[in-house]
Amino acid sequence: MMHYFGAKAIVQRLGLKDHRRLPWLIRTWGVPAFPRRHPGRAHTCYYASEAMLCAWELTKAKQCYERLKAKEQDKQE
């Protein structure tokens, strides 16, 4: 399983560019990342795993599907 240490690695994995926006992405989009001590180093940085990000992406896709389905039902009524 892939592990992403640092805002830059996480944002690149999501296909975005500006790593400085990661705290905003966490607050508004609910990106699953949190501060964690980097193995072998004394400082902390943002961390996410591939499993966390895949689960989050699947949840976002499901939410989009449900939203589109609800819109379609509203139009039919």
Residue frames as a rotation matrix with the C-alpha (Angstrom) as fourth column:
MET 1
0.591 0.806 0.000 0.00
0.806 -0.591 0.000 0.00
0.000 0.000 -1.000 0.00
MET 2
-0.208 -0.621 0.756 1.26
0.575 -0.703 -0.419 3.45
0.791 0.348 0.503 -0.87
HIS 3
0.310 0.208 -0.928 1.81
0.886 -0.417 0.202 6.00
-0.345 -0.885 -0.314 1.87
TYR 4
0.221 -0.166 0.961 1.86
0.579 -0.771 -0.266 9.71
0.785 0.615 -0.074 1.16
PHE 5
0.154 -0.277 -0.948 3.89
0.908 -0.338 0.246 11.93
-0.389 -0.899 0.200 3.48
GLY 6
-0.763 -0.422 -0.490 3.63
0.293 -0.901 0.320 15.67
-0.577 0.100 0.811 3.00
ALA 7
0.141 0.876 -0.462 1.03
-0.083 -0.454 -0.887 17.97
-0.987 0.163 0.008 1.51
LYS 8
-0.206 -0.281 -0.938 2.74
-0.901 -0.319 0.293 17.98
-0.381 0.905 -0.187 -1.88
ALA 9
-0.979 -0.196 -0.061 2.58
-0.205 0.916 0.345 14.19
-0.012 0.350 -0.937 -2.27
ILE 10
-0.486 0.867 0.115 -1.07
0.485 0.376 -0.789 14.04
-0.728 -0.328 -0.603 -1.18
VAL 11
0.203 0.574 -0.793 -2.16
-0.338 -0.720 -0.607 16.86
-0.919 0.391 0.047 -3.48
GLN 12
-0.518 -0.446 -0.729 -0.28
-0.839 0.102 0.534 15.34
-0.164 0.889 -0.427 -6.42
ARG 13
-0.947 0.204 0.249 -2.01
0.198 0.979 -0.051 11.99
-0.254 0.001 -0.967 -5.79
LEU 14
-0.076 0.985 -0.154 -5.37
0.437 -0.106 -0.893 13.80
-0.896 -0.135 -0.423 -5.98
GLY 15
-0.070 -0.018 0.997 -4.36
0.997 -0.025 0.070 15.34
0.024 1.000 0.020 -9.32
LEU 16
0.937 0.349 0.002 -4.16
0.347 -0.933 0.095 18.89
0.035 -0.089 -0.995 -8.01
LYS 17
0.315 -0.866 0.387 -1.25
0.474 -0.210 -0.855 21.31
0.823 0.453 0.344 -8.01
ASP 18
-0.033 -0.346 0.938 -1.16
-0.454 -0.831 -0.323 23.71
0.891 -0.436 -0.130 -5.05
HIS 19
-0.216 -0.130 -0.968 -0.01
0.580 0.780 -0.234 21.86
0.786 -0.612 -0.093 -1.94
ARG 20
-0.977 -0.161 0.140 -0.59
0.002 -0.665 -0.747 24.97
0.213 -0.730 0.650 0.20
ARG 21
-0.311 0.942 0.123 -4.35
-0.825 -0.332 0.457 24.40
0.472 0.041 0.881 -0.14
LEU 22
-0.557 0.083 -0.826 -4.34
0.153 0.988 -0.005 21.01
0.816 -0.129 -0.563 1.61
PRO 23
-0.919 0.276 -0.280 -5.73
0.276 -0.054 -0.960 22.38
-0.280 -0.960 -0.027 4.91
TRP 24
-0.477 0.775 -0.414 -8.55
-0.793 -0.583 -0.177 24.01
-0.379 0.243 0.893 2.92
LEU 25
-0.332 0.315 -0.889 -9.18
-0.612 0.645 0.457 20.75
0.718 0.696 -0.021 1.06
ILE 26
-0.842 -0.002 -0.540 -9.37
0.360 0.743 -0.564 18.88
0.402 -0.669 -0.625 4.36
ARG 27
-0.805 0.532 -0.262 -11.89
-0.021 -0.467 -0.884 21.37
-0.593 -0.706 0.387 5.79
THR 28
-0.256 0.753 -0.606 -14.11
-0.841 -0.483 -0.245 21.80
-0.477 0.447 0.757 2.73
TRP 29
0.024 0.231 -0.973 -13.84
-0.818 0.564 0.114 18.54
0.575 0.793 0.203 0.77
GLY 30
0.724 0.232 0.649 -13.10
-0.636 0.589 0.499 16.26
-0.266 -0.774 0.574 3.71
VAL 31
0.373 -0.682 -0.629 -9.84
-0.437 0.468 -0.768 14.95
0.818 0.562 -0.123 2.26
PRO 32
0.994 0.053 -0.096 -8.64
0.052 0.548 0.835 12.24
0.097 -0.835 0.542 4.68
ALA 33
0.084 -0.996 0.026 -5.23
0.393 0.009 -0.919 13.51
0.916 0.087 0.392 5.76
PHE 34
0.979 0.205 -0.020 -3.83
0.090 -0.342 0.935 14.30
0.185 -0.917 -0.353 9.17
PRO 35
0.339 -0.904 0.259 -0.57
-0.824 -0.418 -0.381 15.46
0.453 -0.084 -0.887 10.76
ARG 36
0.993 -0.114 -0.005 1.73
0.105 0.899 0.424 12.57
-0.044 -0.422 0.906 11.61
ARG 37
0.343 -0.939 -0.040 5.38
-0.559 -0.238 0.795 12.19
-0.755 -0.250 -0.606 12.47
HIS 38
0.633 -0.229 -0.739 7.39
-0.681 0.289 -0.673 11.20
0.368 0.929 0.028 9.42
PRO 39
0.960 -0.279 0.012 9.18
0.243 0.857 0.454 7.86
-0.137 -0.433 0.891 10.05
GLY 40
0.232 -0.970 0.074 12.83
0.972 0.228 -0.063 8.43
0.044 0.086 0.995 10.80
ARG 41
-0.453 -0.341 0.824 12.45
0.363 -0.915 -0.178 12.19
0.814 0.218 0.538 11.13
ALA 42
-0.799 0.042 -0.600 11.68
0.585 -0.182 -0.791 14.49
-0.143 -0.982 0.121 14.02
HIS 43
-0.834 0.477 -0.276 9.06
-0.471 -0.877 -0.091 16.69
-0.286 0.054 0.957 12.34
THR 44
-0.234 0.841 0.487 5.41
0.397 0.540 -0.742 16.12
-0.888 0.019 -0.460 11.56
CYS 45
-0.882 0.086 -0.463 3.79
-0.445 -0.475 0.759 16.44
-0.154 0.876 0.457 8.16
TYR 46
0.152 0.988 -0.038 0.45
-0.920 0.127 -0.370 15.57
-0.361 0.091 0.928 6.61
TYR 47
-0.878 -0.400 0.262 -0.11
-0.321 0.900 0.295 11.87
-0.354 0.175 -0.919 5.99
ALA 48
0.330 0.940 -0.089 -2.57
-0.844 0.252 -0.473 9.83
-0.422 0.231 0.877 3.93
SER 49
-0.576 -0.457 0.678 -2.54
-0.118 0.867 0.484 6.27
-0.809 0.199 -0.553 2.65
GLU 50
-0.914 0.217 -0.341 -3.78
-0.333 0.074 0.940 4.92
0.230 0.973 0.004 -0.65
ALA 51
-0.608 0.719 -0.336 -6.57
0.734 0.671 0.108 3.05
0.303 -0.181 -0.936 1.13
MET 52
-0.341 0.457 -0.822 -7.77
0.532 -0.627 -0.569 6.25
-0.775 -0.631 -0.029 2.82
LEU 53
-0.629 0.028 -0.777 -7.79
-0.475 -0.805 0.355 8.19
-0.616 0.592 0.520 -0.43
CYS 54
-0.913 0.325 -0.247 -9.48
-0.033 0.545 0.838 5.39
0.407 0.773 -0.487 -2.42
ALA 55
-0.453 0.778 -0.436 -12.24
0.890 0.359 -0.282 5.06
-0.063 -0.515 -0.855 0.18
TRP 56
-0.342 0.279 -0.897 -12.73
0.174 -0.920 -0.352 8.85
-0.924 -0.276 0.266 0.16
GLU 57
-0.827 -0.009 -0.563 -12.91
-0.523 -0.356 0.775 8.92
-0.207 0.935 0.289 -3.66
LEU 58
-0.797 0.570 -0.200 -15.45
0.400 0.747 0.531 6.09
0.451 0.344 -0.823 -3.72
THR 59
-0.307 0.681 -0.665 -17.56
0.813 -0.176 -0.555 7.90
-0.495 -0.711 -0.499 -1.14
LYS 60
-0.506 0.068 -0.860 -17.44
-0.252 -0.965 0.072 11.12
-0.825 0.253 0.505 -3.17
ALA 61
-0.928 0.158 -0.337 -18.49
-0.299 0.225 0.927 9.21
0.222 0.962 -0.161 -6.31
LYS 62
-0.586 0.746 -0.317 -21.38
0.783 0.621 0.012 7.58
0.206 -0.241 -0.948 -4.42
GLN 63
-0.293 0.455 -0.841 -22.51
0.459 -0.704 -0.541 11.00
-0.838 -0.545 -0.002 -3.14
CYS 64
-0.728 -0.022 -0.686 -22.42
-0.514 -0.644 0.566 12.40
-0.454 0.765 0.457 -6.67
TYR 65
-0.884 0.417 -0.209 -24.46
0.155 0.685 0.711 9.45
0.440 0.597 -0.671 -7.96
GLU 66
-0.390 0.762 -0.516 -27.06
0.903 0.206 -0.378 9.90
-0.182 -0.614 -0.768 -5.21
ARG 67
-0.410 0.182 -0.894 -27.28
0.054 -0.973 -0.223 13.64
-0.910 -0.140 0.389 -5.87
LEU 68
-0.855 0.057 -0.515 -27.79
-0.515 -0.200 0.834 13.12
-0.056 0.978 0.200 -9.62
LYS 69
-0.761 0.596 -0.256 -30.36
0.495 0.788 0.366 10.40
0.420 0.152 -0.895 -8.99
ALA 70
-0.321 0.637 -0.701 -32.30
0.740 -0.294 -0.605 12.68
-0.591 -0.713 -0.377 -6.59
LYS 71
-0.602 0.045 -0.797 -32.27
-0.358 -0.907 0.219 15.51
-0.713 0.418 0.563 -9.17
GLU 72
-0.916 0.234 -0.325 -33.63
-0.224 0.373 0.900 13.17
0.332 0.898 -0.290 -11.82
GLN 73
-0.552 0.740 -0.385 -36.42
0.822 0.559 -0.104 12.01
0.138 -0.374 -0.917 -9.50
ASP 74
-0.377 0.378 -0.846 -37.34
0.331 -0.798 -0.504 15.61
-0.865 -0.470 0.176 -8.69
LYS 75
-0.783 0.050 -0.620 -37.66
-0.544 -0.538 0.644 16.38
-0.301 0.842 0.449 -12.40
GLN 76
-0.840 0.461 -0.287 -39.94
0.162 0.717 0.678 13.40
0.518 0.523 -0.677 -12.96
GLU 77
-0.464 0.682 -0.565 -42.31
0.861 0.197 -0.469 14.41
-0.209 -0.704 -0.679 -10.15
